[in-house]
Structures are given as structure tokens and as C-alpha cells.
Amino acid sequence: MIRPFARGDREQVTSLVNAHIAAVVPGASVSVQALMSQLEREPGEFIVDRWVRDRVTLVAEQRGRVVAAAHLLRYRDDADTAENYRNAGEIRWLVCWPDAPFWPDSAAAGDALAVACHAQLQRWAVTRRYADGTLPAPGVYGVPEQWPHIRAIYERIGFRHEGRTELVFVARIDKLDRPDAPLAGLTTRRTVGINGTRITAVLGAENVGYIEVDTNLDTGPRISRLGAWADVGNLWVEPHHRRGRIGSWLVGQAADWLELGGAARLLDYAYTEEEDYAAFLTATGFTVLTRTARNFVA
């Protein structure tokens, strides 16, 4: 049975969502309150969320058990909305238990739910249709490679991957390299940045690079059992100072700062074609956590 989400579904849907999060980010989960908050609005998406006109959450119930759930968005059709979002509909996420010997037909329920999502987008009369997997946890967006059953559901109802594939990297902060300053007189200055705390590399009167790290990933009720994770918001070195180990030194400086606050893991991201940056992250101490496909369209 496909029906609208009801308050009594919240624990089952949260468990389903957390199973998908945990397959991507080890030990991470969201609280019931965090998930309910996303169903109402996403304050972290302060640009895109203000374009949303309608939100609908659907579930697939089999024999009294919620085996699949989906959250849909309808975007406004006005000049304040970005052109590629105008009158668009999106399956913000769809999660489904895979088939199991004790429950062999959950994938069929996922397919039925996906068809119902398509029907909802049709009732909204949207002119663009997108599908994604953005859950309220760091590093979980697109369709991660750990969710082959979700990608298969999307593809069976006509969605195709037309975007890029991103690599999500993770590092244990205590294992990151802490090189000495590569240039005499190199110092740091710490300020508020665009995407977190900015640590700037300063050489004389010149700012030669910076790194921004965001530790605001598990504030309040949003995330539970995430531990002290952080995120690289930006890393930049002036072109004429590149390949001089300033980037590696900045990562080490950020690691020292993050450890003072008890952070243990650090995330960063690269497109698959950004081979040089991916190699830099690997050499610095990061490993690939997941590969995730962006921009499914129908």
C-alpha cells in the first residue's frame, strides 16, 4: 500500500533512512527529530530551500511494515527561482529495504513507490523531473555506490544519470600529516570564513592560500551518533605558490585546530575528473569513502 507519511511512521522511516546513511558514513545516524525537520524544511539549504513550493512524503507499507519511503519537492515557477529549478519536481530522496529471505518483495514495493512519485510529479504538472538521495547527514547526497538498489529503482522508472560523479573522502585527523612550514616566515591567521573557520597562510604581506573547515555538522538535534566530524569547505593556494606543499601544510594546520575541539574525522570532496586534487588528498592521508552519482533526470 502506498500512502502519505503519518506521524506514527516516524521511527520506522528514521530506521530506514539510518540504514542508508550508515552504509555510506560509518557510525552516523540521524535522530527522529532531525528527519522530521528535513520533511518540513531544510534551513541548511538556505538558497535552494526558499524556492520550494510544496513538499510531500510518501511511504510503502507491506504487511504493517514501512519498507520504502520518499520525500518529494515542487519548486516555484517565478523569477526568484533559478531557471533550472523553475516548475521542477524532485524526488529529494527515496529509500527502500533490499529484498531479504524473510522479506523477498520489498524491492517491488520500492518500484510501486517510485511509480507513485512519478504520479505525484505529474499531478503537480512539473516541466522538469529530478531524482536524488540527499539525506540530512554529511556526505550523503546524490546516489552513492552503496545504494545499487536505489539506482536500479530510479532507472526502472525512467531516470538517467546525466551529471557528474563525485568522490567523498574521509581522513582520521590524528593520522593527517603535519609538515613543517615549507617557506621561512610562513604564518597563519584564523578568521570567520564563507564555509567554516578560515585558516589563512600568510607570507609577509601576502595571503598565499587558505583552508576552511566546518565543525557545525552535528549541532542540536540534526545529527546523532556522528561523533566529532568536520568538513573541508574550501582549500585554495595562489597559483604561483602551488606544488610547494603549502596545501599540505594548511591541512596540517587545520588538523591541529580541529583536534583542539575534539574532532576526529574530516571530509572532503572531488569530482572524478579532478585527478590532481584527488591525488593530493590521498597523499595527505584521505581515503575514498564513497562515489556518488549526481543529477538523475527523467
C-alpha positions as CSV (number, residue, x, y, z in Angstrom):
1,M,0.0,0.0,0.0
2,I,1.3,3.4,-1.0
3,R,0.1,6.3,1.2
4,P,1.1,9.6,2.7
5,F,3.6,9.6,5.6
6,A,1.9,9.6,9.0
7,R,3.4,10.7,12.3
8,G,3.2,7.1,13.5
9,D,5.7,6.1,10.7
10,R,8.5,8.3,12.1
11,E,10.5,5.6,13.9
12,Q,10.3,3.1,11.1
13,V,11.2,5.7,8.4
14,T,14.1,7.0,10.5
15,S,15.4,3.5,10.9
16,L,15.2,3.0,7.1
17,V,17.0,6.3,6.5
18,N,19.7,5.5,9.0
19,A,20.4,2.1,7.4
20,H,21.1,4.0,4.1
21,I,23.3,6.7,5.9
22,A,25.3,4.0,7.8
23,A,26.2,2.3,4.6
24,V,27.9,5.5,3.4
25,V,29.2,7.2,6.6
26,P,30.4,4.8,9.3
27,G,28.7,5.1,12.6
28,A,26.5,8.0,11.6
29,S,22.8,8.3,12.1
30,V,20.1,11.0,12.4
31,S,17.5,11.4,15.1
32,V,13.8,11.2,14.5
33,Q,13.7,15.0,15.2
34,A,16.3,15.6,12.6
35,L,14.4,13.7,9.9
36,M,11.2,15.4,10.8
37,S,12.9,18.7,10.5
38,Q,14.0,17.9,6.9
39,L,10.5,16.9,6.0
40,E,9.3,20.4,7.0
41,R,12.2,22.5,5.6
42,E,16.0,22.4,5.2
43,P,17.5,25.5,6.8
44,G,21.0,24.5,5.7
45,E,19.9,24.8,2.1
46,F,19.4,28.5,2.5
47,I,19.5,29.2,-1.2
48,V,17.6,26.3,-2.8
49,D,15.1,25.6,0.1
50,R,13.5,29.1,-0.3
51,W,12.4,28.1,-3.9
52,V,10.4,25.1,-2.6
53,R,6.6,25.5,-3.1
54,D,5.3,22.1,-1.9
55,R,6.6,19.1,0.0
56,V,5.2,15.6,0.1
57,T,6.4,12.4,1.8
58,L,5.1,9.0,0.8
59,V,5.6,5.5,2.2
60,A,5.1,2.0,1.0
61,E,3.7,-0.3,3.6
62,Q,3.7,-4.1,3.4
63,R,2.0,-6.3,5.9
64,G,2.1,-3.5,8.5
65,R,5.8,-2.6,7.9
66,V,7.1,0.5,6.2
67,V,9.6,-0.9,3.6
68,A,10.2,2.2,1.5
69,A,9.8,6.0,1.8
70,A,10.3,9.0,-0.4
71,H,10.4,12.8,0.0
72,L,9.3,15.0,-2.9
73,L,9.7,18.7,-3.6
74,R,8.0,21.0,-6.0
75,Y,9.8,24.2,-6.9
76,R,8.2,27.6,-7.6
77,D,7.9,29.0,-11.1
78,D,8.9,32.6,-10.7
79,A,11.8,35.0,-11.4
80,D,13.3,34.5,-7.9
81,T,13.9,30.8,-8.6
82,A,16.9,29.6,-10.6
83,E,16.0,28.8,-14.1
84,N,16.8,25.1,-14.0
85,Y,14.6,24.7,-10.9
86,R,11.6,26.6,-12.1
87,N,8.5,24.4,-12.0
88,A,10.7,21.4,-11.4
89,G,9.8,18.4,-9.3
90,E,12.4,16.4,-7.4
91,I,12.5,13.1,-5.6
92,R,14.7,14.5,-2.9
93,W,15.4,11.0,-1.6
94,L,13.9,7.5,-1.9
95,V,15.0,4.7,0.5
96,C,13.9,1.1,0.4
97,W,14.8,-2.0,2.2
98,P,16.5,-4.5,-0.1
99,D,15.0,-7.9,-0.7
100,A,15.8,-10.4,2.0
101,P,14.9,-14.1,2.5
102,F,12.5,-13.2,5.3
103,W,11.1,-10.3,3.2
104,P,11.5,-11.1,-0.6
105,D,9.2,-8.4,-2.1
106,S,10.4,-5.1,-0.6
107,A,12.0,-4.1,-3.9
108,A,8.6,-4.5,-5.6
109,A,7.3,-2.0,-3.0
110,G,10.1,0.4,-3.8
111,D,9.1,0.2,-7.5
112,A,5.5,0.9,-6.6
113,L,6.5,3.8,-4.5
114,A,8.6,5.2,-7.3
115,V,5.7,5.0,-9.7
116,A,3.6,6.9,-7.1
117,C,6.3,9.5,-7.0
118,H,6.1,9.9,-10.8
119,A,2.3,10.2,-10.5
120,Q,2.7,13.0,-7.9
121,L,5.1,14.9,-10.1
122,Q,2.6,14.5,-12.9
123,R,-0.2,15.9,-10.7
124,W,2.0,18.9,-10.0
125,A,2.4,19.3,-13.8
126,V,6.2,20.0,-13.4
127,T,8.2,20.6,-16.5
128,R,11.5,19.1,-15.1
129,R,11.9,15.9,-13.1
130,Y,15.0,15.2,-10.9
131,A,15.9,12.4,-8.5
132,D,18.5,12.5,-5.7
133,G,19.4,10.9,-2.4
134,T,20.2,13.9,-0.1
135,L,19.6,12.7,3.5
136,P,20.2,15.0,6.5
137,A,23.7,13.7,7.1
138,P,27.1,14.9,5.9
139,G,28.5,13.1,2.8
140,V,25.1,11.6,1.9
141,Y,23.8,13.0,-1.3
142,G,23.3,12.0,-5.0
143,V,23.0,8.3,-5.3
144,P,26.0,6.7,-3.5
145,E,27.5,3.5,-4.9
146,Q,26.4,1.7,-1.7
147,W,22.8,2.1,-2.9
148,P,22.7,0.0,-6.1
149,H,19.1,-1.0,-5.3
150,I,18.0,2.7,-5.3
151,R,19.8,3.5,-8.5
152,A,18.1,0.5,-10.1
153,I,14.6,1.7,-8.9
154,Y,15.3,5.2,-10.4
155,E,16.5,3.7,-13.7
156,R,13.4,1.4,-13.9
157,I,11.1,4.3,-13.8
158,G,13.0,6.3,-16.5
159,F,15.6,8.4,-14.6
160,R,19.0,8.5,-16.2
161,H,22.3,9.8,-14.8
162,E,23.3,13.0,-16.7
163,G,25.5,14.7,-14.1
164,R,29.0,14.1,-12.6
165,T,30.2,11.6,-10.2
166,E,31.8,12.9,-7.0
167,L,34.3,11.2,-4.7
168,V,33.7,11.7,-1.0
169,F,37.0,11.4,1.0
170,V,37.5,10.9,4.7
171,A,40.5,11.1,6.9
172,R,41.3,10.4,10.5
173,I,42.5,13.7,11.8
174,D,45.1,12.1,14.1
175,K,46.6,10.4,11.0
176,L,46.9,13.5,8.9
177,D,50.5,14.7,8.0
178,R,51.7,17.7,9.9
179,P,54.6,19.0,7.8
180,D,56.8,21.9,8.8
181,A,56.2,25.2,7.1
182,P,57.6,24.9,3.6
183,L,58.7,28.6,3.5
184,A,60.5,30.7,6.0
185,G,58.3,33.3,7.6
186,L,55.0,31.5,6.7
187,T,52.4,32.0,9.4
188,T,48.7,31.6,9.8
189,R,45.7,33.8,10.6
190,R,42.4,32.4,11.7
191,T,39.1,34.2,10.8
192,V,35.5,33.5,10.1
193,G,35.2,32.1,6.5
194,I,32.5,31.5,4.0
195,N,32.2,27.8,4.7
196,G,33.6,27.4,8.2
197,T,36.6,28.7,10.1
198,R,39.3,30.0,7.7
199,I,43.0,29.4,8.3
200,T,45.0,31.6,6.0
201,A,48.6,31.1,5.1
202,V,50.4,34.5,5.3
203,L,53.8,35.2,3.9
204,G,54.9,38.7,4.7
205,A,52.1,40.9,3.5
206,E,50.7,38.3,1.1
207,N,47.9,35.8,1.7
208,V,49.2,32.8,-0.2
209,G,46.4,30.3,0.5
210,Y,43.7,29.2,2.9
211,I,41.6,26.3,4.2
212,E,38.1,26.5,5.6
213,V,36.9,23.7,8.0
214,D,33.3,23.4,9.2
215,T,32.7,21.7,12.5
216,N,29.0,22.6,12.6
217,L,27.8,19.2,11.3
218,D,26.1,17.8,14.4
219,T,24.6,20.9,16.0
220,G,21.5,20.5,18.1
221,P,19.1,17.7,17.1
222,R,20.2,17.4,13.5
223,I,22.7,14.5,13.8
224,S,23.1,11.9,16.4
225,R,25.9,9.3,16.7
226,L,28.0,11.3,14.2
227,G,30.8,12.0,16.6
228,A,33.1,14.9,16.1
229,W,33.3,15.1,12.3
230,A,34.3,18.1,10.3
231,D,34.2,19.2,6.6
232,V,36.6,21.0,4.3
233,G,34.6,23.9,3.0
234,N,37.4,25.4,0.8
235,L,41.0,24.8,0.2
236,W,42.9,27.3,-2.0
237,V,46.5,28.1,-2.8
238,E,47.6,31.0,-5.0
239,P,48.6,29.6,-8.4
240,H,52.2,30.8,-8.2
241,H,52.7,29.1,-4.8
242,R,51.2,25.7,-5.8
243,R,53.2,22.5,-5.6
244,G,55.2,24.0,-2.8
245,R,53.5,21.9,0.0
246,I,51.5,24.9,1.2
247,G,48.3,23.0,0.7
248,S,49.6,20.1,2.8
249,W,50.8,22.4,5.4
250,L,47.4,24.1,5.6
251,V,45.7,20.7,6.1
252,G,48.1,20.0,8.9
253,Q,47.4,23.4,10.5
254,A,43.6,22.7,10.2
255,A,44.2,19.3,11.8
256,D,45.9,20.9,14.8
257,W,43.0,23.3,15.2
258,L,40.3,20.6,14.8
259,E,42.0,18.4,17.4
260,L,41.8,21.1,20.0
261,G,38.0,20.9,19.6
262,G,37.9,17.1,19.7
263,A,37.2,16.5,16.0
264,A,38.2,13.0,14.9
265,R,37.2,12.7,11.2
266,L,37.5,15.2,8.3
267,L,35.5,15.0,5.0
268,D,36.5,16.5,1.6
269,Y,35.2,16.1,-1.9
270,A,36.4,15.9,-5.5
271,Y,34.9,15.2,-8.9
272,T,36.2,12.1,-10.6
273,E,37.9,14.2,-13.3
274,E,39.7,16.3,-10.6
275,E,42.6,13.8,-10.6
276,D,45.2,16.1,-9.3
277,Y,43.2,17.1,-6.3
278,A,42.1,13.5,-5.6
279,A,45.8,12.5,-5.7
280,F,46.6,15.4,-3.3
281,L,44.0,14.2,-0.8
282,T,45.2,10.6,-1.0
283,A,48.8,11.7,-0.4
284,T,47.7,13.9,2.5
285,G,46.0,10.9,4.3
286,F,42.5,10.8,3.0
287,T,40.7,7.7,1.6
288,V,37.7,7.4,-0.6
289,L,34.5,6.9,1.5
290,T,32.1,6.7,-1.5
291,R,31.5,7.6,-5.1
292,T,28.1,9.3,-5.6
293,A,26.3,10.0,-8.9
294,R,24.6,13.4,-9.2
295,N,21.8,14.7,-11.3
296,F,19.4,12.0,-12.3
297,V,16.7,13.3,-14.7
298,A,13.7,11.9,-16.4
